[in-house]
Amino acid sequence: MPKILIVGAGQSGLQLALTLREHDYDVTVMSARTPAEIRSGRVMSTQAMFHTALQHERDHGLNLWEADAVRIEGLGVSLAAPDGTRALDWFGRLDHPAQSIDQRVKMAGWAELFEERGGKFIVSGVTTSDLNSLTELYDLVIVAAGKGELVGLFDRDADRSPYTAPQRVLSLAYVHGLAPRPEHPDAPGVRFNIAPGACELFVIPAYTLSGNCDILFFEGLPGGPLDCWDDHPEPAEHLRRILELTRTYVPWEYERCVDVELTDSNATLAGGYTPVVRRPVGELPSGRAVLGMGDVVVANDPITGQGANNAAKCAASYLDSILAHGDKPFDRAFMQGAFDRYWDHAQHVTTWTNALLAPPPEHVQQILGAAGAHEAVARRFVNGFDDPSDYQHWFLDPAKTAAYLAGF
């Protein structure tokens, strides 16, 4: 069987590695950290995975925490008015529950499962010069590490990357003790709170090292009042600052925060990155090629919560491409073709996400307003998070929006 090396132990890399092992591929994963170091490290992300992405995990026995994790039943939207009240507030139901598993829990567990299933897990940082020699030992080398030196091997695709700087300043805290939203106390849901001209606050039910929790996740406009993390505050101060910002900009969520505390000492994170699409084939100094996957090739702002979903769908798509390729050489044409197959899905996510980073145009405001009055509109909007390709048919185009809303 072909020998495959995957550099990076995140959602896309480990999912692909584990599923390739089912077909007896000789797979090696290289990670900068051990499973124990991943578990004891800082939180790496927010995430909310929807039905299609979760089903890829279920199909391969990778849903190790599903019985314990809180079921996310829907998604709600709240819009702040100038006086601090809510100009808009509604909750839409998902057709199938979503889920959020702390990446520290999942990636550490998956790395151990990969070794149990006969994979080789090597703990080592990897440089470009390392890849020069490693490509001689493997039939296919895949780079799934979305940060660090190796990302520089993949050129930015300017035609698909409208931004050259981060569009949001990101900050988050994993907490215990958050009270349920009184509007739907028995239906845990992601809450999408919008304070126009300042920020978005997402509240995400999740599962972490110490059990079920919630994630308070701010997206602030660069240069605005939420661009306040350059001093890298300690965790307690980080949480205090997030709570104060919540009180100021989305006070109805602050009312839920009376008893919150951090889930652990590594439960905070701040930063930002530029949304980008990169060309999938990276060329090494030796002239040999490597294939990028996941965030390496398509990195969207997390405003639409698609990062882990994209990664899972990329892994599933690459698996299909590799299996269909058989024993033929994994050349540049294969690499480009594998990415193009994935891009058939990812393009819709990128278009939708980039649209949400701009102030909402009139037709989107009409949709959000109509969702508050019509359950069917709310439900269609919410379930688009599972299948973002649907937005092209009604959400992204003013004429299609008008035609759709005319039916209500």
C-alpha positions in Angstrom: 0.0 0.0 0.0 1.2 3.6 -0.5 3.0 5.3 2.3 1.5 8.6 3.4 2.9 11.2 5.7 0.6 13.8 7.3 2.2 16.8 9.0 -0.2 18.2 11.6 -2.5 16.6 14.2 -5.6 18.6 13.9 -9.2 17.8 12.8 -8.3 17.4 9.1 -5.0 15.6 9.5 -6.0 13.1 12.2 -9.4 12.4 10.7 -7.7 11.6 7.3 -5.0 9.5 9.0 -7.6 7.5 11.0 -9.8 6.8 8.0 -6.9 5.8 5.8 -5.9 3.2 8.4 -9.2 1.5 7.8 -8.0 0.7 4.3 -4.6 -0.5 5.6 -2.6 2.5 4.2 0.8 2.9 5.8 0.2 6.3 7.5 2.5 8.4 9.6 1.4 11.6 11.5 4.0 14.1 12.7 2.9 16.4 15.5 4.8 19.1 17.4 3.2 17.8 20.7 2.4 14.6 22.5 -1.3 13.8 23.4 -0.5 14.7 27.0 1.0 18.0 25.9 -2.1 18.7 23.8 -4.4 18.0 26.8 -2.5 20.2 29.2 -2.0 23.0 26.7 -4.0 26.2 26.0 -7.3 25.9 24.2 -6.8 26.1 20.4 -10.1 27.2 19.0 -13.8 27.5 19.1 -15.8 25.0 17.2 -19.4 24.0 16.5 -19.7 21.0 14.2 -23.0 20.3 12.4 -24.6 17.2 11.2 -22.8 16.5 7.9 -19.4 16.9 9.4 -20.3 14.9 12.5 -21.7 12.1 10.4 -18.2 11.7 8.8 -16.9 11.0 12.3 -19.7 8.6 13.2 -19.2 6.7 10.0 -15.7 5.8 11.1 -16.2 5.4 14.8 -14.6 8.7 15.7 -17.5 10.2 17.7 -15.9 9.2 21.1 -17.5 11.9 23.2 -21.0 12.1 21.6 -22.7 10.4 24.5 -21.3 12.9 27.0 -21.3 16.2 25.1 -24.2 18.6 25.3 -26.5 18.5 22.2 -26.8 21.9 20.5 -30.4 22.1 19.4 -30.4 25.3 17.5 -29.0 28.8 16.9 -30.3 32.1 17.9 -29.7 35.7 16.7 -29.9 38.8 18.8 -29.3 42.3 17.6 -28.4 45.2 20.0 -30.3 48.4 19.7 -28.5 51.7 20.5 -30.0 51.8 24.0 -28.7 48.3 24.9 -32.0 46.5 24.4 -32.6 43.9 21.7 -33.9 45.1 18.4 -34.1 41.5 17.2 -34.1 38.2 19.0 -35.1 34.8 17.7 -34.1 31.1 18.0 -34.1 28.6 15.1 -34.0 24.9 15.4 -31.5 22.6 13.7 -32.8 19.6 11.9 -30.1 17.5 13.7 -28.2 18.5 16.8 -24.7 20.0 16.6 -21.8 19.5 18.9 -18.6 21.2 20.1 -15.7 19.2 21.5 -12.7 21.1 22.9 -9.8 20.4 20.4 -7.6 19.5 23.3 -9.9 16.6 24.2 -10.5 15.4 20.6 -7.0 15.7 19.1 -5.3 14.0 22.1 -7.9 11.2 22.0 -7.7 10.8 18.3 -3.9 10.7 18.4 -4.0 7.8 20.9 -6.7 6.1 18.8 -4.5 6.4 15.7 -1.7 4.6 17.4 -4.1 1.9 18.6 -5.2 1.4 15.1 -1.7 0.8 13.9 -0.7 4.3 12.8 2.8 5.8 13.4 2.6 9.0 15.5 5.9 10.9 15.6 6.4 13.9 17.9 8.7 16.3 16.2 8.6 19.8 14.7 8.9 19.8 10.9 10.7 22.4 8.8 10.9 22.9 5.1 14.3 21.3 5.0 12.9 18.3 6.9 10.3 17.9 4.2 12.9 17.9 1.5 14.3 14.5 2.8 10.9 13.2 4.1 9.3 13.3 0.6 11.8 10.7 -0.5 10.5 8.2 2.0 6.7 8.6 1.3 4.5 8.3 -1.8 2.4 11.3 -0.6 3.1 14.1 1.9 0.2 16.2 3.1 0.7 19.4 5.2 -2.2 19.9 7.6 -0.5 22.2 10.0 -2.2 25.6 9.5 0.4 27.6 11.3 4.2 28.0 11.2 6.9 27.8 8.5 5.3 25.2 6.3 2.3 27.3 5.4 4.7 29.5 3.4 5.1 26.7 0.9 1.6 27.4 -0.4 1.0 30.6 -2.4 -1.9 32.9 -1.7 -4.6 32.6 -4.3 -5.3 36.3 -4.8 -8.5 35.7 -6.9 -10.1 33.9 -4.1 -8.7 35.9 -1.2 -10.2 39.4 -1.0 -8.6 40.3 2.4 -4.9 41.1 3.2 -5.4 41.7 6.9 -7.4 40.2 9.8 -11.1 41.3 9.7 -11.8 40.6 13.4 -9.9 40.6 16.7 -10.7 37.3 18.3 -11.0 36.5 22.1 -12.5 33.7 24.0 -13.0 32.0 27.3 -14.2 28.5 28.2 -16.4 28.7 31.3 -18.5 26.7 33.7 -21.6 28.2 35.5 -23.3 30.1 32.6 -27.0 30.1 33.1 -29.3 28.9 30.2 -31.0 31.4 28.0 -34.4 32.0 29.6 -36.1 31.9 26.2 -35.2 28.3 25.6 -33.7 26.9 28.9 -34.2 23.3 27.8 -32.8 23.6 24.3 -29.0 24.4 24.4 -28.1 26.6 21.4 -25.4 28.7 19.9 -26.2 32.4 20.4 -25.1 34.9 17.7 -25.2 38.3 19.3 -24.5 41.4 17.1 -23.5 44.8 18.4 -23.4 46.9 15.2 -20.1 48.7 14.6 -18.4 47.0 17.5 -18.5 43.2 17.7 -20.2 39.9 17.6 -20.4 37.7 20.7 -21.0 33.9 20.2 -22.0 31.8 23.1 -21.4 28.1 22.3 -22.3 25.1 24.5 -19.3 22.8 24.5 -17.5 19.8 26.0 -14.1 20.2 27.6 -11.6 18.4 29.8 -13.9 18.9 32.9 -17.2 18.2 31.2 -19.8 20.3 29.6 -19.2 24.1 29.5 -19.8 27.2 27.4 -17.5 29.2 25.2 -17.8 33.0 25.3 -16.3 34.1 22.0 -15.9 37.7 20.9 -15.2 38.9 17.4 -14.3 42.6 17.6 -13.6 45.1 14.8 -9.9 46.0 14.4 -9.2 49.3 16.0 -12.4 49.3 17.9 -13.1 48.9 21.6 -12.6 45.1 21.5 -9.2 45.4 20.0 -7.7 45.2 23.5 -5.6 42.1 23.8 -2.1 43.1 22.8 -1.0 43.0 26.5 -1.8 39.3 26.7 -3.6 39.3 30.0 -3.4 36.5 32.5 -6.5 34.1 32.4 -8.3 35.8 35.3 -7.9 39.2 33.8 -8.8 37.9 30.4 -12.1 36.6 31.7 -12.8 39.8 33.7 -12.3 41.8 30.5 -14.6 39.5 28.5 -17.3 39.8 31.1 -17.0 43.6 31.2 -17.3 43.7 27.4 -20.3 41.4 27.6 -21.9 43.8 30.1 -21.3 46.8 27.9 -22.3 45.5 24.5 -24.7 42.5 25.0 -26.1 43.0 28.6 -28.7 40.3 28.2 -25.9 37.7 27.9 -24.1 39.3 30.9 -27.2 38.5 33.0 -26.3 34.8 32.5 -22.7 35.2 33.7 -23.2 35.8 37.4 -21.6 32.5 38.4 -19.2 31.8 35.6 -15.6 30.7 36.2 -12.9 29.5 33.8 -12.9 25.7 33.1 -9.2 25.6 33.7 -6.0 27.7 33.7 -5.5 27.4 30.0 -9.1 28.2 28.9 -8.5 31.6 27.3 -7.2 32.7 23.9 -6.9 35.9 21.9 -5.5 36.7 18.4 -6.6 37.0 14.8 -5.7 35.9 11.3 -6.3 36.9 7.7 -8.9 34.9 5.8 -7.1 33.3 2.9 -7.3 30.6 0.2 -4.0 29.2 -0.9 -2.9 27.1 -3.8 -2.9 23.5 -2.8 0.4 22.3 -4.2 3.5 23.4 -2.4 6.9 23.1 -4.0 10.0 22.3 -1.9 13.5 23.6 -2.7 14.2 20.1 -4.1 11.4 20.5 -6.6 9.2 17.9 -5.1 5.6 18.7 -4.3 3.4 18.4 -1.1 -0.3 18.7 -0.8 -2.0 21.2 1.6 -5.2 20.5 3.4 -7.6 22.0 5.9 -6.7 25.5 7.2 -3.5 25.4 5.1 -5.5 25.8 1.9 -8.8 27.4 3.0 -8.8 29.5 6.2 -12.0 31.4 6.9 -12.8 33.8 9.7 -14.6 31.9 12.4 -17.7 34.2 12.2 -19.6 31.4 10.5 -18.3 28.6 12.7 -17.1 26.5 9.8 -13.4 25.8 10.6 -13.9 22.3 12.1 -16.7 21.5 9.6 -14.5 22.5 6.7 -11.6 20.4 8.1 -13.8 17.3 8.5 -15.2 17.7 5.0 -11.8 18.2 3.5 -10.6 15.0 5.2 -13.6 13.1 3.8 -13.0 14.5 0.4 -9.3 13.8 0.3 -10.0 10.2 1.5 -12.3 9.7 -1.4 -9.7 11.1 -3.8 -6.9 8.9 -2.4 -9.0 5.7 -2.5 -10.1 6.4 -6.1 -6.5 7.1 -7.2 -5.4 3.6 -6.2 -1.7 2.8 -6.7 -1.0 5.5 -9.3 1.6 8.2 -8.5 0.4 11.0 -6.3 1.7 13.7 -8.7 0.8 17.4 -9.0 -2.2 16.6 -11.1 -3.6 14.4 -8.4 -3.0 17.1 -5.8 -4.7 19.8 -7.7 -7.6 17.5 -8.5 -8.1 16.5 -4.9 -8.2 20.1 -3.9 -10.6 21.0 -6.7 -13.0 18.3 -5.5 -12.9 19.8 -2.0 -13.3 23.3 -3.3 -16.6 22.4 -4.8 -17.9 22.6 -1.2 -15.5 25.0 0.3 -16.1 27.8 -2.2 -19.6 28.2 -0.8 -18.3 28.5 2.8 -15.7 31.1 1.7 -18.2 33.2 -0.2 -20.8 33.2 2.7 -18.2 33.8 5.4 -16.6 36.8 3.5 -20.1 38.2 3.0 -20.8 38.1 6.8 -17.6 40.0 7.6 -19.1 43.1 5.9 -21.9 45.2 7.4 -25.2 43.4 6.5 -26.9 44.8 3.4 -30.6 45.6 3.3 -31.7 42.2 2.0 -29.8 40.4 4.7 -31.4 42.6 7.3 -34.8 41.7 5.8 -34.0 38.0 6.2 -33.0 38.4 9.8 -36.1 40.3 10.5 -38.3 37.8 8.7 -36.7 35.0 10.7 -38.1 36.6 13.8 -41.6 36.4 12.4 -41.5 33.1 10.5 -40.1 29.9 11.8 -39.4 28.5 8.3 -37.1 31.4 7.5 -35.2 31.0 10.8 -34.9 27.3 10.3 -33.5 27.7 6.8 -30.9 30.2 7.9 -29.8 28.0 10.9 -29.6 24.8 8.9 -27.4 26.6 6.3 -24.6 26.2 8.8 -24.7 22.5 8.1 -24.9 23.0 4.3 -23.7 26.5 3.3 -24.2 25.8 -0.4 -27.9 26.6 0.2 -27.2 30.3 0.9 -26.5 30.9 -2.8 -30.1 30.2 -3.6 -31.7 32.8 -1.3 -29.4 34.6 1.1 -26.5 36.0 -0.9 -28.4 37.6 -3.8 -31.0 40.5 -3.2 -33.3 39.3 -6.1 -33.3 35.7 -4.8 -34.0 37.0 -1.3 -36.9 39.1 -2.5 -38.4 36.1 -4.4 -38.0 33.9 -1.4 -39.5 36.3 1.2 -42.4 37.1 -1.1 -43.8 33.7 -0.1 -44.3 34.8 3.5 
